[in-house]
Amino acid sequence: MPTAAASSSVRSSPDPSDEVLDLARLERLLPPLLSAIAGTVDVIGFLSLGLFTAHVTGNLVVIAALVVRGGPPHLAQVLAVPVFIVAVAAVWLIAKATDRRGPALLRPLLLVHFMLLCCVLIFSVLQDPAAKPHGLIAGIAAMVAVSAMACQFALLRLAVPDAPSTAVMTGNLTNTVLSLLDTLSGSHPLTEGANARLKKTLKLIVGFFAGCVAGAAAVSLLGDWAWSLPVVLAGAAVARQGTLRRRKDQA
């Protein structure tokens, strides 16, 4: 006859079917919200700090163009690349330290993401880095914002690896166009799951663009307080994940 401890262990062991459902739910709900956050952070960083905080590619292009044309690259743009690498490595270390896998990683990493964005907001309101976008203060704010975006990229890859990118819209736009053509053609599609992929990537593009528009409006209307917009959205992501976790625990 099994002991109470053994019975408790059996009940607490994760059900593979539950984990599959968790991943499906997260792939549907979380990426569009993170895309909106990436859009707001990228446009606010570009308008107020002078660099792309969510796009390493954009910063590499600008650095290369400035080097070839003889202009000195913006120091923050140069630092953004190694800072992004270090931040991703730090997220990996946090994941290893918590000894969690998959969706269980989301809540602690979303909290780190939220706290980093809170730091950018507090620092911006207190120090007004936008007044000197090429100064030291702006550079520090930009590096914290880059770290927040590195955390966002890493948490999605670690916790929901099959989800599309929430900031690189070139690939998402390509998938959207191809999936739309396959869906409308009426014949045998060139790619599998075109309709499902269309719905998934279209939400990300809409979310990112909406975030960009909202971020630009926030800079015009709120100034340094514009960073409160991605902070609110990141807080919503933490709260949403907490709600899903409580529902699962109560089930």
Secondary structure, DSSP 8 states (H G I E B T S, - for coil): ---HHHHHHHHHS--HHHHHHHHHHHHHHHHHHHHHHHHHHHHHHHHHHSS-SS-HHHHHHHHHHHHHTT----HHHHHHHHHHHHHHHHHHHHHHHHT--GGGGHHHHHHHHHHHHHHHHHHHHHH-GGGSTTSHHHHHHHHHHHHHHHHHHHHHHHH-TTS--SS-HHHHHHHHHHHHHHHHH-S--SSTTHHHHHHHHHHHHHHHHHHHHHHHHHHHHHGGGGGHHHHHHHHHHHHHHHHHHHHHHH-
